Amino acid sequence: MNRCCDVSSRQFRHLLSIATRQPVRHVIHRRVFQRSNVQNNVPRSLSSTSSSQIVPRSSTPLSLPSKSALHSPADTIFALSTPPGRAAIAIIRISGPSVLKIYTALCPTLPFPRPRNATVRTLYHPASTTTVLDPSALLLSFPPNQSLTGEQLLELHVHGSPAIVRAVLRAIPCTEGVRYAEPGEFTRRALLAGRLDVTQAEALGAVLAAETEVQRATAVRGAQGVLGREYENWRGRLVEARGELEALIDFAEDQQFEEPAEVLVANVRAQVRVLRELVGTSVANAARGRLLRDGILVTVLGRPNAGKSSLLNVLAGRDAAIVSNVAGTTRDIVEIGIDLEGWLVRFGDTAGLRSKVVGSADIDTIEQEGMKRAIQRAEESDVAIFLVDATNDSNGLQAEIPEDLIKAAKICIERKVSLIVALNKVDVAQKQGESQQEGLRSILDTLRKSIYEQLNLDYKTVPFVAISCTQAASSQLSIQEESGIKDLHFALTSTFKKMTTALEPSADPADSVFAQMQPDMSLWQDSLGTTERQRLLLQECTTHLDEFLDLTSAPTVDEASVDVVLAAESLRSAANCLGRITGRGDAGDVEDVLGVVFEK
């Protein structure tokens, strides 16, 4: 152990615990008594601990201060749970200790509805039993042990007239201690009551914001709480591992352990190594999940008048970009969002790329800036479509590729941007007197070979499609079928699937430690719903785990080789990162996190 300072290891650990407000003494004592020969003759290594023994109880309510000093968490809150405006039904939700008083004020003559039973009631104004607010409202009550907020909860399903909704909302706060809910306060109370963790709350926000089928499916999986429970499981293992090391620090001289220090540290290190692989996989999947959440960025590149704007309009199903026979019509980036078979895709039409050649128009300053932005957009993209148009000249059918497009292809390859090559104006090839399908295929193969050689691409890894935007825009269905747009859709969605498929840990399945700790495979699909906040904390967690693995890499455990105090501190920091994700750790910024999450 490192004794370079005058403070003993026990004093150092004690001061560290006070400074960070970490109540770990009970963990240390429990682990010491489990491992000492005096109390237990059977050694219990960390690897033999079951999940049920080490996972903290996720149902334990949190003790967090109120978001606003002006509002008490004991207040009864209410809010309109359906969108404002005219509708058949509007739902008003009320939660808190004054629910019964509010009901009595609105329905003074009839008993409170039975729990979880729909009941029709006439709602009156609290100040006058002759003033009817809604002649037939449907009421649902939920007792504290069956409600989301952990409080008495009442739902008023009233007629969706804006006037009725306003009247009921104005009548509810006539009871003392009742106020309109702050943004996300119902979800906040559910978290405080232990009904949700922060990961589920964030997933609920993703459910409400979902625009496409893939976003919906990912958000719904995250709302089931699998991720939060697994993070708590990992945190529990790290707490136990820290207890092992703390026991070694404080009581190695006082107690006789069944296992040597080297074996104890080696067992802990084996567990941490597997946890590092599991957390690292979650980080990698979070990056893939960003594509599902924020949308996949696709850039269309090509020379002027190659049909980029026409392709964008075909994919969007509307005239999103101006189309003209004049080359260089598009000068700046035109971006539109499209739901392409469940994926949110942000397509970008760019200025045409060309080089100055003899006889062509000069490239002015605006066009140069447009080309610069096009290449920059391609560098930042997830997918780039290289649109090459077939042109017919005295030498036959050609695929002209400007030098700047070749440079853009090289940049995209270096940045690992997924590429798709699309040959536009394939209808030109069909008019070259090739009535036979074999003849057309020969022309396309020749053009593809020429394109891939010029762009220096591998035809085995970069998809190639032949399309005709002119045919796709035709009103005749038979002509549309020959446009090749379906092939482009297939190439795009196949690329999207590869980019967003959940990764799995690369650890050896034969590893006994990994086999014991390996979670259900569905976890990795759920990890695609990891938010950016969670990803950053997971990334920080891996940093601390790497620090621990570096500190314990020595073959022996002694004062000169392994600083067990710093190793234990690394595990504490890693566990805190996981606790900050779920909101159940000892980190001090949980309140700030909740404020941001619930306001969404």
N, C-alpha and C positions, 0 to 999 in steps of 0.2 A: 504494500500500500504506500501511496505517496505521502511522505512525512516531511515535505519541504517547508511546512509552516508550523507555527507553534500550537495550532489548534488540533486537538486529537480528532480522529475520524468520527468518533461518536458525537463530539461537540459540533463538528462541521455538519454532520447530517441533521443534528437537532436545529442548528441555526438555519440551515437550508429549508427545513420543514416549516419553521416559523416564518421565514421570509416569503415563502411561496404559499403559505397557508394550506399545506397539504396534510390532512389528518391521516397519516399512514401508520401510526404506532400500532393500532389494533391489528393491521394487516401483518406487520412484522411479528408481533407476539404470537399471532395465530399460526403463522408459518413456522416459527421457532418451535412451538410446542408440538407441531405435527412432525417435525423432522428430528427432534432430539431423542436420544435413546432413553432418557429418563421418562418421557411422557408417552412415547410410542416406539415400540420395538420394530415396527414395520416401516421402512422408509417409503416416503411418498414423493416421488419426483413430479415435477410440473407436468410432464408428458402424460401422466396417468390421471390427471384431473379432468373430470367430465365437464361438458359445456354447462350443464345445469348448476355446477358448483361455482363456476367462475363468472357467469354472466350476471352483472348487476341487475336488479329488478327494474325493468323499464316502466313498470306501472307505478313506481313511486312518484308522487306529485312533486313538481319543482317548487322551490321557494324563491320566487323572484319578485323584486319590487314592482309596483305599479308603474306603467309607462308614464302616466301624467300625475303630478302631485295634486292636481285639482280634482282628479277622479279617483274614487275609491274602488278597489276590486270587489267590494261588497255591494256596490250599486247593482240595481237591476237594469239591464240594457235591452234595447230593442232596435230593430233595423228592418228595412225592406230587403228581402232576400232574393227577389226577382227583379229583372231590369225595369227601370221606370218607363212609363208610357202606357198606352191603351192595350189591354190584353183581356183574355177571358177570366184568368185567375191571377191574383197577386198574393204572395206569401209574406207575412210579417212574422218575424221570429222574436220571442221575448225570453230572456233567461235571467234568473236571479231569485233572491229570496222574496221579492214582492210580486211574484207571478200570481199568486192567489188573490192578492188585493186588487191587482189590475183586472183579473177575470171578474171579481165580484163587482167592480165598478162598471164593467161593460155588460155583464149579464147578471143583474142583481137578484133575479128570482129563481134561477135554475142552478142545480149542483154542479160542482167542478167535474169536467169530463173524466171518465176512467182512463187510466194510462194506456197509451197506444191503441185507443179506440176512436175512430172518426165520429165526431158528434156535430150535428147541425145546431147552431144557435143564432138568435137575433142579437145584434150588437147595438147597444144604446149609448148615448152620450152620458158620461159620468155625472154631469150636472143636471140632466133631465131625463127621466125614464120615458118621456113621450117623444123624444128625438131619436129616431132610428137611424143609425149609421149604415147598417147593412142588414137587410131582412133575413138573409140565409147565408151565414158564413159557416165554413167547415173548420172545426177546431181539433187539434191533436195535442195531447199532453204527454210529456215524458218525465218520469221521476228522475232524481239525481243519479241513481245507479244505472239508468238506461239512456241517459242523454249524452250528447257529444261534449257538452261543456262541464259535465259533472255537477250541474245545478238543475233545479226545477226549470223545465223548459216548456213553453207553450207556443204553438204555431197557429196563426190565424190565416186561413185560406179565404180571402174575401174576393168579391167581384173586382175585376181589374180596371174598373173605371177610374181615371185619374182623380176624380172628385171624391169617390168613396175612399180610395187609398189615402188621400190627403186628410180626410176627415178622421179616419181611424188613427193615423199617425199623430194627429194633433190631440186626440183624446187620451192616448196612452200615458203621456207624461204628467197627467193631472195627479197621479199618485206620487207621494214623496219618495225620494231616493231612486227615481227612475230617470234615465237619460238615454239619448240616442247613442248607439255604439260607435266607437272609433273604428277606423278602417282595420279590418282583420281581427277585431277584438273577440269575436266568437271563436275563431280558430286559436287565438292566443289563450283563451280560457280552457279550451280543450287540451292544449299543451300543459298548462299549469295543473290541470286535473289528472295528467298522466294518460289521457286518451290518445294523444298523438305525440310524436317526437318532432324535432325540427325538420328532419328529412321528409317526413310525411306532410308537414305543413308546406314545405317548398314544392313537393310533388302536387299537392292540392292546387297551388298557384299555377303549376304547369298544366294541370287538367283544365283549369278555367281558361288558360291562354292558348290551348291547342287549336291549331287551324287545319291540320291535315290528319289523315288516318294514322300515319306512322307516329306523329307527335302524340296523338291520343293514346295509342297503345303503349307507348313508352311511359307517358305520364301516369296512366292507370296502374301499371306495374309498380311504379315507384310509390304510389299512394298506399300500397298494401303493407308497407313497413318492413319489408324484408331487409333492405339495406340498413336501416337504422338498427335493427336487431343484430345484424352481423357486425356492424361497427361496435356496438356495445359488447359483443362477444370478444372481439379483438382487444378492446380496451380492458376488459376483464382479465384477459390473459396477460396483458402487459402489467397490470397492477399486481397480479400474482408473481410474475417474473421479477418485478421490482422488490416484492416482499422477500423473495428468495435471496436476492443480493443484499438487501438491507439486513437480513438475518446474518448473513456472512460477515457484514461489516461490524455489527454491534455485538454479536454473541459468539463469534468463533472462538474466543478465548475462554468463555464461560461455559459453553455447552459442548458436548461431544456429539458430532453429527455422524450419521450412518455413512454418508458419502463424503469422499475427499472434496476439497474446494474445486479442484480441477474438473471433477465429474459434474458437480453442481453447475458451474459456469458453462460447461459444455452442453448440458441439458437445456439450460436457458437459451444459450446461443442457437441451438438447433431449432428451438421454437421461434425465436426472433427471425432467424433466416427464412423460415417458411412464411411468417407473417409479412416480412418484407416483400416476398414474391406476391402474396395475395394483395397487399395494399398497392404495390406497383402495377398489378394488372388492373385494379380499379382506376388508377390514374390514367392508364392508357385508354381504357374504355370511356372515361370521362371526355377525353379529347375527341373520340369518335361520336359520343353522344352530342357534343356541341353541334355537329353537322345536322343532327336530327332536330335539335332545339332551335338553332339560329338560322338554319337553312344552308343548303349546299351552294356555294358560289361557283357559277359556271360562266366562263367568258368565251365569246365567239370571236375568233380572229380570222382575218383573211384580207386579201387585197381589195382596193376600192371596187365597188359594183360587183362583188362576188356573190351577193345575195344574203348578206348577214342580217340586214333589217327584215328582209322577206322571211328568213328562217325564224327570226324572233316573233314575227306576227303569226306565223303558222303555229308555232309552239304555244303562243299565248291565246290563240283563237280569236284575236282581234287586232285592229290596227294600232299597235303600241308604238311603233316607230315609223318615221316618214320613209316611204319608198319612192325612189326616183331613178330614172335612167342616167341621170347625171352622176358621174363618179365623185365621191367625196361628199355626198349629202350629209352623212353622219360625221360630225366633228368632235363631239363629246360623248361620254359613255351614257347610254340609255339603259336603265336597269328596271326590271319588272320581276315581281314574285309570282311564281306559278306552282300550283299543286299538281305535280307530275306523278300520277299513280301512287299518291300517298306521301311522297317526299316534298318538302318545301324547298323549292329551287329558286335561286336568285340569278336569273339570266342577265348578262350584260352585253349589249351591242356596242361595238367599239368602232373607232375610226379605221378606215382601211390602211393597211401597211403597204407602202410601195417605195421604190428607190428611184432617184432621178436618173432618167435615161434620155438620150438624144431624141428630140422630137416630141417629148411629153411636156405637160404643163409643169411650171415651177412649183416647188413645195413651199408654200408661204409659212409664216410664223404660226398661224393658227393651226394649220394642218400638222406641222411639226409637233406642236404641243398635244394635239389629239393623238398622234401616233405614240408619243411618249407615255401618255396616260393609258393607252391601250396595252402597251407592254407591261406597265406597272400593274395594271389590273390583272393581267394574266399571271404575273408572279404571285399575286395574293390569292389567286383562285384555288379552288379545290379540283376543278375539272376545266380543261380548255378544249374547245372544239375548233380544230383547224379546218376552216371552210375553204376548199379549193374549187374553183369553177372550171369546167371544161370549155375550152375555146376552140373554134375552128378557123384555121388559117390555111395558107397555101401548102403547108407541110402536113396537113391533116389535123386530127383532133389532138390538142395539147392541154397540159395542165401547168399553167404558168404560176410559178411561186417566186415572189420577190425576195430579195436578200434579207429584208427586215423580218419577214415571216420565218425564215430559216433561223435567224438569230433568236427570235422569240421561242421557237421550238427548243433550241439548245438551253435557253434560260429555264423553261418549264421542266425540262428533264432534270436539270441541276437542282431545282427546287422541289422535285418529286411531285409535280402536279400531274394528275391523271390526264391522259390525252385521248382524244377521239378524232379521227380524220374523216371528214365528210366531203364527198365529191358532189358538188352541186351542178345543176343544169344537165343531169344525166339524160334528159329528153333530147339534148343535142346529139348525144351518142346514139340514141334510138333512131335518129333521122339520117344516119350516115349510110343508109342503104343496107343496113344489117337487119333483114327481116327474120333471120333465124336467131333463136335464143343463144346458141353457141357462139355466134358471131359477136353478139352484144357482150357476152361474158368475156370474150377474148379482148375486146376493146377496154373494158373496165379493168381487167387484170393488168393490161399494159399500162394504163394510167395509174393504177395503184402502185405498181412497181416503180414507176417514174417518180411519183410523189414521195414514197418512202425513202427512195435513194436521195432525193434532194433534201428532205428533212432529216435524214439520218435516223430513221425510226426502225424499230423491230416490229415487223408485221405480225409476229406471234403474240406480242403483248399489247399492241395498240390497235383497238378495233377500227375497222374501215367500213363505211356505209356509203352507198350511192343514193342520192336523193334528187328530187326536183321540186323546188319551192313553187314553181309555176303550176305543176300538176297538183300539188297539195292544195293550192288555192282555188282549184277548179270546183265548179258546182256539181260536176258529175262524179258520182261515187266510184265508178269504175276507173276513172282517171286518177282519183285520189289514192286508190289502192296501189297504183303503180308508182307512186311518188317516193316510196322508200322511207317515209316519215316513221312508220311503225318500226322499221329496222333501227332508226336512230333512237326511238323511245327505248327499244330493247337494249341497245348499247349503253344508253345513259343509265337505265335502271340497274343493269348488271354491274356497271361501275359503282353505282351508289351502294349496292348490296355489299360489294367487297370492302368499301370504305367504312361501312357502318356495322358490319358484323362484329358481335362481341368477341373479344379475345379471351382466352383461358390461360391459367397459369402454366408456365413451362417447366415446373418442377417435376422431378421423376416420380411417377405414380407409385413406384416400388418403395419409395422412401416412407418408412413407417410413420414418421412424424407428420409428413405431408398428408399421408392417407388419413390420419386421425383428424387433422385440422381442416382438410379440404371441405369447403361448404358445398351446398347443392349447386349443380351446374346452372340452375336458373338465376343464381345470384349475378352472374356475369352479364346476362341479358338485362337484369334490373339496373346494373351499374351504368348502362348507357344513359340513364336518367339523372346521373350525378350532375349537380349544378356547378357553376364556376367557383362559387364559394367553397363548396365541398372539395372540389378538385385541388384548390390551393392548399387547403388544410391537409388533404391526403398527401400532397407533394411534400409539405413540411414534415409530415409524419415519417415519410420515407427517408428524409434527410437525417432525422434523429435516429432512426433505426440503423442507417448506414454508419452513423457515428458510433453506435453501440457495437456493431460488428467489427469496426476498425479497432475499437478499444479492447475487445476481447479476442483479437486474432492471435495473440501469443499462445504458444503451445502449453505453457504452464501458468499457474496463477500464483503470483507472489508479489511482494511489495514493489519489485523492480519492473515487472512485466505488464501487469494489468492494474489500472486505477479503477477499482470496483465502485468507488464513490461517483466518479464521473459517468461510469457505465450505467449505474442506477439512475442518475440524473437524466441521461439520454432517454431511458425508458419512461421516466416521468413526463418528459416533454412530449414524447410520442403519444402516450396515453391521453394527455391533455388535448392534443390536436383532434383525436377521435371524439373526446368528450365535447369539444366545441362544435363538432358537426351535428351531434344529436341534441345538444343543449343540456346534457346530463352530466357533464364533467365539472371540474372545479375551476375552469377558466373564468376570468373576471369580465370578459367581454360578451357574455351570453346575452345580457340585456340589450346591448347595442345591436347584436345580430338579430334578435327577435323583432326589434323595432323596424329594421329594414325588411325582414321577411314578411311580416304581417301587413305592412302597408301596401304590399303588392297585391 
